[in-house]
């Protein structure tokens, strides 16, 4: 997937960057490297392509940041990317958390994020059974992203084309 932020640069806008020299001092001049101190307002998000596969993983960091910036939302089991030429609507298949290796069921979270609640559910539902996934001997796994799938028609319109980037 490739998205691009398009900014609305006001008339006369000039970038100001935090460029420190080797001694931690800010120079008088503004160069093209460093942290932008006066970003222009975001105009919109442009969809360059949605990749080769309709399935996409969105990290919690990306989702949290995008929601705060106003170009993404989660509503009714869908993750919506507000973009041009059109909004992308992904069905959320899994949310961040712990899941059973036995049946894929979402497991409860616990205080302190220790996995104790997940282990208790696995022990209750599958007593004495060996995990079907050798990579996860406890019988559960944890993800820190949203697993989503784009509508097939949108994927066809915006997918990555061979030889294009």
Backbone as a printed PyTorch tensor [residue, N CA C, xyz], in Angstrom:
tensor([[[  0.8470,  -1.1660,   0.0000],
         [  0.0000,   0.0000,   0.0000],
         [  0.8920,   1.2270,   0.0000]],

        [[  0.4990,   2.2160,  -0.7760],
         [  1.2180,   3.4820,  -0.7560],
         [  0.2170,   4.6310,  -0.7320]],

        [[  0.2910,   5.3880,   0.3430],
         [ -0.5260,   6.5890,   0.5050],
         [  0.4140,   7.7740,   0.5650]],

        [[ -0.0580,   8.9370,   0.1270],
         [  0.7670,  10.1370,   0.1690],
         [ -0.0320,  11.2670,   0.8040]],

        [[  0.5960,  11.9370,   1.7580],
         [ -0.0230,  13.1100,   2.3720],
         [  0.1430,  14.2930,   1.4180]],

        [[ -0.9510,  14.9910,   1.1450],
         [ -0.9190,  16.1910,   0.3170],
         [ -1.2350,  17.3640,   1.2420]],

        [[ -0.3330,  18.3270,   1.2740],
         [ -0.4700,  19.4610,   2.1820],
         [ -0.9840,  20.6950,   1.4520]],

        [[ -1.7210,  21.5200,   2.1590],
         [ -2.2130,  22.7970,   1.6440],
         [ -1.2390,  23.8730,   2.1090]],

        [[ -0.2970,  24.2170,   1.2400],
         [  0.7310,  25.1980,   1.6140],
         [  0.1820,  26.6050,   1.4110]],

        [[  0.0520,  27.3710,   2.4880],
         [ -0.4480,  28.7400,   2.3740],
         [  0.5070,  29.6060,   1.5410]],

        [[ -0.0210,  30.6510,   0.9660],
         [  0.7760,  31.6080,   0.1840],
         [  1.9680,  32.0940,   1.0130]],

        [[  3.1470,  32.0090,   0.4460],
         [  4.3500,  32.4940,   1.1060],
         [  4.9360,  31.5690,   2.1600]],

        [[  4.3820,  30.3590,   2.2930],
         [  4.8720,  29.4320,   3.3100],
         [  6.2960,  28.9980,   2.9880]],

        [[  7.1530,  29.0050,   3.9820],
         [  8.5330,  28.5360,   3.8660],
         [  8.7940,  27.5570,   5.0150]],

        [[  9.4380,  26.4180,   4.7330],
         [  9.7100,  25.4620,   5.8140],
         [ 10.7680,  25.9700,   6.7790]],

        [[ 10.5570,  25.6850,   8.0460],
         [ 11.5420,  25.9710,   9.0910],
         [ 11.8680,  24.6270,   9.7360]],

        [[ 13.1360,  24.2760,   9.7440],
         [ 13.5500,  22.9610,  10.2390],
         [ 14.4790,  23.0950,  11.4420]],

        [[ 14.3870,  22.1180,  12.3070],
         [ 15.2480,  22.0220,  13.4740],
         [ 16.4930,  21.2490,  13.0520]],

        [[ 17.5190,  21.9850,  12.6680],
         [ 18.7520,  21.3620,  12.1980],
         [ 19.8410,  21.7200,  13.1960]],

        [[ 20.3340,  20.7270,  13.8990],
         [ 21.3540,  20.9740,  14.9110],
         [ 22.7190,  20.5600,  14.3790]],

        [[ 23.7240,  21.3190,  14.7580],
         [ 25.0800,  20.9450,  14.3670],
         [ 25.6100,  19.8970,  15.3510]],

        [[ 26.8690,  19.5130,  15.2240],
         [ 27.4560,  18.4850,  16.0710],
         [ 27.5050,  18.8400,  17.5370]],

        [[ 27.2740,  20.1280,  17.8810],
         [ 27.3080,  20.5660,  19.2740],
         [ 25.9160,  20.8340,  19.8290]],

        [[ 24.8620,  20.4540,  19.0720],
         [ 23.4940,  20.6450,  19.5390],
         [ 22.9630,  22.0480,  19.3310]],

        [[ 23.6960,  22.8780,  18.5750],
         [ 23.2590,  24.2600,  18.3320],
         [ 22.4140,  24.3320,  17.0680]],

        [[ 21.4430,  25.2510,  17.0650],
         [ 20.6310,  25.5030,  15.8780],
         [ 21.3240,  26.5660,  15.0290]],

        [[ 21.5810,  26.2960,  13.7500],
         [ 22.1770,  27.3140,  12.8980],
         [ 21.1520,  28.3630,  12.4970]],

        [[ 21.6200,  29.4940,  11.9780],
         [ 20.7250,  30.5710,  11.5500],
         [ 19.9930,  30.2200,  10.2580]],

        [[ 20.6290,  29.4540,   9.3990],
         [ 20.0030,  29.1260,   8.1150],
         [ 19.0470,  27.9450,   8.2640]],

        [[ 18.1380,  27.8320,   7.3050],
         [ 17.1770,  26.7210,   7.2720],
         [ 17.5630,  25.8300,   6.1010]],

        [[ 17.8880,  24.5700,   6.3910],
         [ 18.2750,  23.6430,   5.3420],
         [ 17.1730,  22.6180,   5.1260]],

        [[ 17.3230,  21.7980,   4.1220],
         [ 16.2810,  20.8350,   3.7390],
         [ 16.2970,  19.5530,   4.5540]],

        [[ 17.0250,  19.5140,   5.6720],
         [ 17.0120,  18.3300,   6.5170],
         [ 16.6450,  18.7380,   7.9390]],

        [[ 16.2830,  17.7740,   8.7310],
         [ 15.8740,  18.0510,  10.1010],
         [ 14.3680,  17.9770,  10.2640]],

        [[ 13.9240,  18.1720,  11.4860],
         [ 12.5000,  18.0950,  11.8130],
         [ 11.8040,  19.3850,  11.3810]],

        [[ 10.6960,  19.2330,  10.6580],
         [  9.9270,  20.3950,  10.2130],
         [  9.1940,  20.9850,  11.4100]],

        [[  9.4490,  22.2530,  11.7020],
         [  8.8660,  22.9110,  12.8740],
         [  7.5430,  23.6020,  12.5790]],

        [[  7.2560,  23.8770,  11.3040],
         [  6.0210,  24.5840,  10.9480],
         [  5.2860,  23.8830,   9.8130]],

        [[  4.8250,  22.6430,  10.0350],
         [  4.1840,  21.9270,   8.9340],
         [  2.9100,  22.6270,   8.4610]],

        [[  2.6950,  22.6430,   7.1410],
         [  1.4410,  23.2210,   6.6460],
         [  0.2850,  22.2740,   6.9630]],

        [[ -0.9480,  22.7470,   6.8860],
         [ -2.0830,  21.8630,   7.1810],
         [ -2.2320,  20.7600,   6.1250]],

        [[ -2.6920,  19.6140,   6.5750],
         [ -2.9310,  18.4840,   5.6860],
         [ -4.1620,  18.7730,   4.8360]],

        [[ -4.0300,  18.6390,   3.5380],
         [ -5.1640,  18.8280,   2.6320],
         [ -5.9440,  17.5210,   2.5020]],

        [[ -5.2290,  16.4600,   2.1270],
         [ -5.8740,  15.1540,   1.9560],
         [ -4.8190,  14.0650,   1.8040]],

        [[ -5.2920,  12.8250,   1.7710],
         [ -4.4510,  11.6540,   1.5510],
         [ -4.7450,  11.1700,   0.1370]],

        [[ -3.6870,  10.8850,  -0.5990],
         [ -3.8390,  10.3810,  -1.9660],
         [ -3.4960,   8.8960,  -1.9850]],

        [[ -4.3320,   8.0840,  -2.6460],
         [ -4.0750,   6.6570,  -2.7870],
         [ -3.2160,   6.4580,  -4.0270]],

        [[ -1.9790,   6.0050,  -3.8180],
         [ -1.1030,   5.6890,  -4.9550],
         [ -1.4100,   4.2630,  -5.4280]],

        [[ -1.4760,   3.3170,  -4.4870],
         [ -1.9010,   1.9490,  -4.7780],
         [ -2.1890,   1.2470,  -3.4530]],

        [[ -2.9070,   0.1220,  -3.5430],
         [ -3.2610,  -0.6480,  -2.3440],
         [ -2.4650,  -1.9390,  -2.2280]],

        [[ -1.4070,  -2.0760,  -3.0190],
         [ -0.5770,  -3.2650,  -2.9470],
         [ -1.1100,  -4.3770,  -3.8340]],

        [[ -0.5230,  -5.5450,  -3.6980],
         [ -0.9020,  -6.6910,  -4.5290],
         [ -2.0540,  -7.4930,  -3.9450]],

        [[ -2.2470,  -7.3980,  -2.6440],
         [ -3.2330,  -8.2170,  -1.9450],
         [ -4.2620,  -7.3170,  -1.2660]],

        [[ -5.5010,  -7.7550,  -1.2420],
         [ -6.5690,  -6.9820,  -0.5910],
         [ -6.4050,  -6.9530,   0.9260]],

        [[ -5.6760,  -7.9280,   1.4650],
         [ -5.4590,  -7.9860,   2.9100],
         [ -4.3440,  -7.0200,   3.2970]],

        [[ -4.5500,  -6.3020,   4.3890],
         [ -3.5910,  -5.2930,   4.8410],
         [ -3.5020,  -5.3300,   6.3600]],

        [[ -2.3090,  -5.1260,   6.8970],
         [ -2.1100,  -4.9870,   8.3370],
         [ -1.8350,  -3.5190,   8.6220]],

        [[ -2.6040,  -2.9350,   9.5370],
         [ -2.4070,  -1.5510,   9.9640],
         [ -1.9370,  -1.5770,  11.4120]],

        [[ -0.7530,  -1.0590,  11.6730],
         [ -0.2360,  -1.0490,  13.0460],
         [ -1.0870,  -0.1320,  13.9150]],

        [[ -1.0900,  -0.4180,  15.2070],
         [ -1.8440,   0.4420,  16.1310],
         [ -1.2960,   1.8590,  16.1130]],

        [[  0.0160,   2.0090,  15.9090],
         [  0.6260,   3.3430,  15.8400],
         [  0.0870,   4.1260,  14.6460]],

        [[  0.0100,   3.4820,  13.4760],
         [ -0.5120,   4.1520,  12.2760],
         [ -1.9800,   4.5050,  12.4690]],

        [[ -2.7710,   3.5680,  12.9700],
         [ -4.2020,   3.8140,  13.1500],
         [ -4.4390,   4.9430,  14.1540]],

        [[ -3.7660,   4.9000,  15.2890],
         [ -3.9310,   5.9460,  16.3030],
         [ -3.5550,   7.3140,  15.7470]],

        [[ -2.4190,   7.3850,  15.0450],
         [ -1.9690,   8.6490,  14.4700],
         [ -2.9040,   9.1610,  13.3950]],

        [[ -3.3590,   8.2700,  12.5060],
         [ -4.2490,   8.6640,  11.4150],
         [ -5.6040,   9.1370,  11.9370]],

        [[ -6.1190,   8.4700,  12.9530],
         [ -7.3900,   8.9100,  13.5550],
         [ -7.2080,  10.2990,  14.1630]],

        [[ -6.0910,  10.5080,  14.8620],
         [ -5.8260,  11.8230,  15.4740],
         [ -5.6820,  12.9160,  14.4020]],

        [[ -5.0950,  12.5590,  13.2480],
         [ -4.9360,  13.5290,  12.1570],
         [ -6.2120,  13.6840,  11.3390]],

        [[ -7.1870,  12.8040,  11.5310],
         [ -8.4900,  12.9410,  10.8840],
         [ -8.6310,  12.2760,   9.5280]],

        [[ -7.6870,  11.4170,   9.1230],
         [ -7.8210,  10.7980,   7.8090],
         [ -8.1320,   9.3040,   7.8750]],

        [[ -8.4770,   8.8360,   9.0670],
         [ -8.8830,   7.4360,   9.2230],
         [ -9.9290,   7.3630,  10.3220]],

        [[-10.8120,   6.3590,  10.2090],
         [-11.8240,   6.1310,  11.2490],
         [-12.0990,   4.6310,  11.3490]],

        [[-12.5720,   4.2160,  12.5190],
         [-13.0410,   2.8450,  12.7240],
         [-14.5070,   2.9510,  13.1090]],

        [[-15.3450,   2.2490,  12.3190],
         [-16.7790,   2.3450,  12.5480],
         [-17.4570,   1.0730,  12.0410]],

        [[-18.3110,   0.4890,  12.8530],
         [-19.1230,  -0.6770,  12.4680],
         [-18.2930,  -1.8050,  11.8550]],

        [[-17.1710,  -2.1340,  12.4980],
         [-16.3410,  -3.2350,  12.0290],
         [-15.5390,  -2.9370,  10.7760]],

        [[-15.4450,  -1.6590,  10.4330],
         [-14.6860,  -1.2720,   9.2490],
         [-13.6610,  -0.2070,   9.5980]],

        [[-12.5560,  -0.2370,   8.8700],
         [-11.5280,   0.7910,   8.9690],
         [-11.6350,   1.5950,   7.6780]],

        [[-11.8710,   2.8920,   7.7950],
         [-12.0680,   3.7520,   6.6320],
         [-10.8860,   4.7030,   6.5090]],

        [[-10.2710,   4.7220,   5.3360],
         [ -9.2000,   5.6590,   5.0280],
         [ -9.8300,   6.7530,   4.1770]],

        [[ -9.9000,   7.9800,   4.7270],
         [-10.4570,   9.1110,   3.9920],
         [ -9.3960,   9.5860,   3.0120]],

        [[ -9.6200,   9.3430,   1.7270],
         [ -8.5910,   9.6000,   0.7270],
         [ -9.2240,  10.0660,  -0.5830]],

        [[ -8.3430,  10.4400,  -1.4930],
         [ -8.7460,  10.7660,  -2.8620],
         [ -8.0060,   9.8320,  -3.7900]],

        [[ -8.5780,   9.3460,  -4.8320],
         [ -9.8220,   9.8020,  -5.4340],
         [-11.0820,   9.2830,  -4.7520]],

        [[-10.9620,   8.2940,  -3.8640],
         [-12.1320,   7.8690,  -3.0860],
         [-11.6720,   7.2480,  -1.7760]],

        [[-12.5740,   7.2300,  -0.8030],
         [-12.2750,   6.6150,   0.4920],
         [-12.1200,   5.1100,   0.3120]],

        [[-11.1980,   4.5200,   1.0760],
         [-11.0020,   3.0730,   1.0640],
         [-11.7010,   2.4900,   2.2830]],

        [[-12.4980,   1.4470,   2.0850],
         [-13.2310,   0.8210,   3.1810],
         [-12.7520,  -0.6170,   3.3500]],

        [[-12.0860,  -0.8610,   4.4710],
         [-11.5570,  -2.1770,   4.8020],
         [-12.4530,  -2.8310,   5.8470]],

        [[-12.7490,  -4.1060,   5.6860],
         [-13.4190,  -4.8790,   6.7280],
         [-12.3550,  -5.3320,   7.7130]],

        [[-12.6060,  -5.1140,   9.0020],
         [-11.6560,  -5.5270,  10.0310],
         [-11.8810,  -7.0040,  10.3400]],

        [[-10.8490,  -7.8060,  10.1210],
         [-10.9210,  -9.2410,  10.3840],
         [-10.4370,  -9.5790,  11.7900]],

        [[ -9.4030,  -8.8670,  12.2570],
         [ -8.8830,  -9.0490,  13.6160],
         [ -8.4210,  -7.6900,  14.1390]],

        [[ -8.6580,  -7.4750,  15.4240],
         [ -8.1700,  -6.2730,  16.1010],
         [ -6.9630,  -6.6700,  16.9530]],

        [[ -6.1530,  -5.7030,  17.3730],
         [ -5.0130,  -6.0580,  18.2310],
         [ -5.4680,  -6.8160,  19.4780]],

        [[ -4.7070,  -7.8160,  19.8590],
         [ -5.0290,  -8.6080,  21.0420],
         [ -4.5190, -10.0330,  20.9080]],

        [[ -5.0260, -10.9110,  21.7600],
         [ -4.6030, -12.3110,  21.7780],
         [ -5.6860, -13.1800,  21.1460]],

        [[ -5.2070, -14.2390,  20.4310],
         [ -6.1030, -15.1370,  19.7120],
         [ -5.7000, -16.5770,  19.9600]],

        [[ -6.6870, -17.4610,  19.9660],
         [ -6.4640, -18.8920,  20.1770],
         [ -5.8660, -19.5300,  18.9340]],

        [[ -4.8510, -20.3540,  19.1170],
         [ -4.2790, -21.1350,  18.0120],
         [ -5.1950, -22.3030,  17.6570]],

        [[ -6.0820, -22.6890,  18.5640],
         [ -6.9640, -23.8300,  18.3440],
         [ -8.1080, -23.4880,  17.3970]],

        [[ -8.7400, -22.3180,  17.6120],
         [ -9.9150, -21.9800,  16.8030],
         [ -9.9310, -20.5370,  16.2970]],

        [[ -8.8840, -19.7740,  16.5750],
         [ -8.8160, -18.3920,  16.1020],
         [ -9.6710, -17.4090,  16.8830]],

        [[-10.3030, -17.8680,  17.9560],
         [-11.1830, -16.9960,  18.7360],
         [-10.3900, -15.9010,  19.4340]],

        [[-10.9850, -14.7130,  19.5290],
         [-10.3830, -13.6020,  20.2650],
         [-10.4350, -13.9510,  21.7430]],

        [[ -9.3170, -13.7740,  22.4240],
         [ -9.2210, -14.0790,  23.8480],
         [ -9.2690, -12.7930,  24.6540]],

        [[ -9.6570, -12.8670,  25.9230],
         [ -9.7590, -11.6540,  26.7210],
         [ -8.3880, -11.0470,  27.0420]],

        [[ -8.3910,  -9.7390,  27.1990],
         [ -7.1930,  -9.0310,  27.6460],
         [ -7.2350,  -8.9740,  29.1650]],

        [[ -6.0950,  -8.7290,  29.7720],
         [ -6.0650,  -8.6490,  31.2260],
         [ -5.3040,  -7.4040,  31.6680]],

        [[ -5.5240,  -7.0480,  32.9000],
         [ -4.8200,  -5.9170,  33.5070],
         [ -3.3290,  -6.2150,  33.5190]],

        [[ -2.5320,  -5.2800,  33.0620],
         [ -1.0940,  -5.4730,  33.0640],
         [ -0.5730,  -6.1550,  31.8130]],

        [[ -1.4610,  -6.5840,  30.9360],
         [ -1.0870,  -7.1800,  29.6560],
         [ -0.1200,  -8.3570,  29.8330]],

        [[ -0.4270,  -9.2400,  30.7750],
         [  0.4630, -10.3750,  31.0700],
         [  0.1140, -11.6260,  30.2840]],

        [[ -1.0960, -11.7030,  29.7410],
         [ -1.5380, -12.9050,  29.0520],
         [ -2.1870, -13.9150,  29.9700]],

        [[ -2.3160, -13.5910,  31.2580],
         [ -2.8900, -14.5340,  32.2280],
         [ -4.3220, -14.9130,  31.8600]],

        [[ -5.1260, -13.9480,  31.4180],
         [ -6.5170, -14.2360,  31.0520],
         [ -6.5700, -15.1640,  29.8410]],

        [[ -5.7060, -14.9530,  28.8700],
         [ -5.6650, -15.8120,  27.6820],
         [ -5.2600, -17.2330,  28.0660]],

        [[ -4.2520, -17.3530,  28.9170],
         [ -3.8090, -18.6840,  29.3480],
         [ -4.9230, -19.4110,  30.0980]],

        [[ -5.6610, -18.6920,  30.9190],
         [ -6.7590, -19.3130,  31.6760],
         [ -7.8400, -19.8360,  30.7390]],

        [[ -8.1850, -19.0680,  29.7120],
         [ -9.2180, -19.5050,  28.7600],
         [ -8.7330, -20.7200,  27.9820]],

        [[ -7.4860, -20.7120,  27.5370],
         [ -6.9330, -21.8560,  26.7960],
         [ -6.9400, -23.1010,  27.6790]],

        [[ -6.5440, -22.9730,  28.9450],
         [ -6.5180, -24.1130,  29.8680],
         [ -7.9300, -24.6620,  30.1000]],

        [[ -8.9240, -23.7780,  30.1600],
         [-10.3130, -24.1910,  30.3890],
         [-10.9160, -24.8590,  29.1550]],

        [[-10.6960, -24.2850,  27.9720],
         [-11.3200, -24.7860,  26.7410],
         [-10.5740, -25.9820,  26.1330]],

        [[ -9.2640, -26.0660,  26.3670],
         [ -8.4510, -27.1090,  25.7360],
         [ -7.5130, -27.7540,  26.7630]],

        [[ -8.0760, -28.3320,  27.8460],
         [ -7.2340, -28.8760,  28.9160],
         [ -6.3190, -30.0050,  28.4370]],

        [[ -5.0470, -29.8600,  28.7540],
         [ -4.0680, -30.8980,  28.4500],
         [ -3.6980, -31.0260,  26.9730]],

        [[ -4.2790, -30.2180,  26.1000],
         [ -3.9870, -30.3210,  24.6740],
         [ -2.7120, -29.5530,  24.3260]],

        [[ -1.9800, -30.0840,  23.3770],
         [ -0.7790, -29.4220,  22.8780],
         [ -1.2040, -28.4160,  21.8230]],

        [[ -0.5870, -27.2670,  21.8410],
         [ -0.9170, -26.2200,  20.8780],
         [ -0.7390, -26.7290,  19.4500]],

        [[ -1.6910, -26.4280,  18.5580],
         [ -1.5480, -26.8450,  17.1600],
         [ -0.4700, -26.0470,  16.4120]],

        [[  0.0310, -24.9890,  17.0400],
         [  1.0630, -24.1520,  16.4200],
         [  2.3440, -24.2440,  17.2470]],

        [[  3.3470, -24.9620,  16.7470],
         [  4.5910, -25.1260,  17.5150],
         [  5.2920, -23.7930,  17.8220]],

        [[  5.0440, -22.7850,  17.0230],
         [  5.6570, -21.4650,  17.2640],
         [  5.0220, -20.7640,  18.4610]],

        [[  3.8330, -21.2270,  18.8600],
         [  3.1150, -20.6400,  20.0020],
         [  2.6810, -21.7580,  20.9460]],

        [[  3.6080, -22.2920,  21.7390],
         [  3.3020, -23.4510,  22.5910],
         [  2.2450, -23.1840,  23.6560]],

        [[  1.9880, -21.9280,  23.9830],
         [  0.9520, -21.6150,  24.9670],
         [ -0.4530, -21.7650,  24.4120]],

        [[ -0.5650, -21.9450,  23.1060],
         [ -1.8910, -22.1290,  22.5020],
         [ -2.5520, -20.8290,  22.0810]],

        [[ -1.8350, -19.7270,  22.1920],
         [ -2.3880, -18.4420,  21.7550],
         [ -1.2630, -17.5830,  21.1980]],

        [[ -1.6460, -16.5600,  20.4510],
         [ -0.6810, -15.6020,  19.9150],
         [ -1.2380, -14.1980,  20.0850]],

        [[ -0.3620, -13.2220,  20.0120],
         [ -0.7540, -11.8290,  20.1890],
         [ -0.3740, -11.0430,  18.9380]],

        [[ -1.2940, -10.1830,  18.4810],
         [ -0.9870,  -9.2830,  17.3760],
         [ -1.1230,  -7.8400,  17.8540]],

        [[ -0.3370,  -6.9730,  17.2630],
         [ -0.3580,  -5.5510,  17.6150],
         [ -0.7850,  -4.7140,  16.4160]],

        [[ -1.6470,  -5.2700,  15.5960],
         [ -2.1080,  -4.5740,  14.4040],
         [ -3.5460,  -4.9850,  14.0930]],

        [[ -4.1530,  -4.2410,  13.1820],
         [ -5.4790,  -4.5710,  12.6770],
         [ -5.2910,  -5.3550,  11.3810]],

        [[ -5.9160,  -6.5220,  11.2900],
         [ -5.8970,  -7.2970,  10.0540],
         [ -7.1770,  -6.9250,   9.3120]],

        [[ -7.0090,  -6.3680,   8.1180],
         [ -8.1520,  -5.8480,   7.3680],
         [ -8.1350,  -6.3650,   5.9360]],

        [[ -9.3030,  -6.3090,   5.3030],
         [ -9.3940,  -6.7080,   3.9010],
         [-10.2210,  -5.6800,   3.1440]],

        [[ -9.6660,  -5.2340,   2.0330],
         [-10.3130,  -4.2300,   1.1890],
         [-11.3500,  -4.8990,   0.2970]],

        [[-12.4260,  -4.1920,   0.0540],
         [-13.4550,  -4.6260,  -0.8770],
         [-12.7990,  -4.9990,  -2.2120]],

        [[-13.2380,  -6.0930,  -2.8330],
         [-12.6140,  -6.6130,  -4.0570],
         [-12.6380,  -5.5980,  -5.2000]],

        [[-13.7300,  -4.8690,  -5.3510],
         [-13.8260,  -3.8880,  -6.4440],
         [-12.8260,  -2.7500,  -6.2280]],

        [[-12.6840,  -2.2790,  -4.9920],
         [-11.7060,  -1.2250,  -4.7130],
         [-10.2920,  -1.7540,  -4.9020]],

        [[-10.0340,  -2.9850,  -4.4820],
         [ -8.7030,  -3.5640,  -4.6620],
         [ -8.3560,  -3.6290,  -6.1520]],

        [[ -9.3080,  -4.0050,  -6.9690],
         [ -9.0500,  -4.0800,  -8.4080],
         [ -8.7380,  -2.6920,  -8.9840]],

        [[ -9.4470,  -1.6810,  -8.5470],
         [ -9.2030,  -0.3130,  -9.0540],
         [ -7.8680,   0.2540,  -8.6110]],

        [[ -7.4550,  -0.0370,  -7.3690],
         [ -6.2880,   0.6380,  -6.7950],
         [ -5.0760,  -0.2630,  -6.5590]],

        [[ -5.1370,  -1.5200,  -6.9760],
         [ -4.0180,  -2.4260,  -6.7090],
         [ -2.7680,  -1.9960,  -7.4640]],

        [[ -1.6410,  -2.4850,  -6.9860],
         [ -0.3630,  -2.2070,  -7.6260],
         [ -0.3230,  -2.9190,  -8.9610]],

        [[  0.0080,  -2.1910,  -9.9970],
         [  0.1130,  -2.7450, -11.3390],
         [  1.5550,  -3.1010, -11.6430]],

        [[  1.7620,  -4.1420, -12.4040],
         [  3.1130,  -4.5790, -12.7580],
         [  3.8610,  -3.4390, -13.4630]],

        [[  5.0980,  -3.2070, -13.0160],
         [  5.9180,  -2.1680, -13.6240],
         [  5.6330,  -0.7620, -13.1270]],

        [[  4.6640,  -0.6070, -12.2320],
         [  4.3420,   0.7220, -11.6810],
         [  4.7090,   0.7490, -10.2210]],

        [[  4.9460,   1.9270,  -9.7280],
         [  5.2560,   2.0590,  -8.3190],
         [  4.6850,   3.3130,  -7.7810]]])
